Amino acid sequence: HILHEGVEKNAVSSNFYESIHKIGNLTLLGGKPNGRMGAKPFEEKRTLYQVSPYYMTRKVGELAEWRYIDYSDRQKEMLRVLERAFAL
């Protein structure tokens, strides 16, 4: 989770809070770091995102902060990727 699961409900907008488990807020770090860092805030995971073996995760690491607009853009992008991958 980019916006970590432990975020307080009143710390972010209700739309952002409700996005926690959606595809645009999920990413992989690869291997052991994924489990160790999962519940930490974006600021603590950002450097690991930057060196991830996954291109989509490295793109998240380029951001200075994780905002609702970033999530929203990524959600749309991830849905396009999934639509292409599962096109019949």
N, C-alpha and C positions, 0 to 999 in steps of 0.2 A: 504494500500500500504506500503510495507516494504521500498522500495526506494520511497520516498514521491513524490507526484505529483508536488510539487513546486520546485523540483530540477532544477537548471539551465542546459540547454541543453549542454553547454560547460563544465560543472562540471564533467561529466562522459562520457564514451565512447558512441558512437552512438548506438551500440548494446544494451548497458545497458539502455540508455535513451528510446529506442524503446520497451523495455521489461516492462515498467511501468504498463501497464494494462493486462499483461499476468498472467496466473494462478500461476506461480512460484514466482511472486512478490506480490501476494495477500495473506493475512492471516486475521484471526479473533482474536480480543482481548477478545470479549465477553461483551455484555451489553453496558453500557454508555461509557466506555473508548474507544470503537471502534470509535465512532463519534467524541469524544473530541480530540483524538490523531492522527487521520487519516492523517493530513497534516504535521505532525512534522517529523523531521529527525530520522533515525534509532537509533541514540545514545540516543535520548530522550524517545523512545518507548521500548528500549531493556529491561528495568527492568519490564515493564508490560508484555512483551512477556514471560519473565521467569516465571511468576506466572499465566499465562493464563490457563483456564480450558481445553484448547485444546493441545494435545500432539504435533501436528505438529507446532504449534506456539511456544511452549516451546523450541523446537529444534532450532528454529530461534534465540531465546533469549540466547542460549548457545554460539552463535557466538560473537566474539569481535567486528566485523564490518560486514557490508553487502556489499559484493563485487560481481562483475559480475560472477565470478566462483561459488560463493555460490548460486546466482540466477539460474545459468545454471544447477547446480546439483539438485536444488529443483524443477526446471521446469521439468526435466526428471522424478524425483520421483513422482511429482504430476500427470503427464501424465500417469505413470504406475498405480497409484491408480485409476484414472478415467477410464482407460481401463478395469481394473478388475471390477470396480463398474458397468460399463455399458456393459459388455460383453454379447453378445446375445447367 
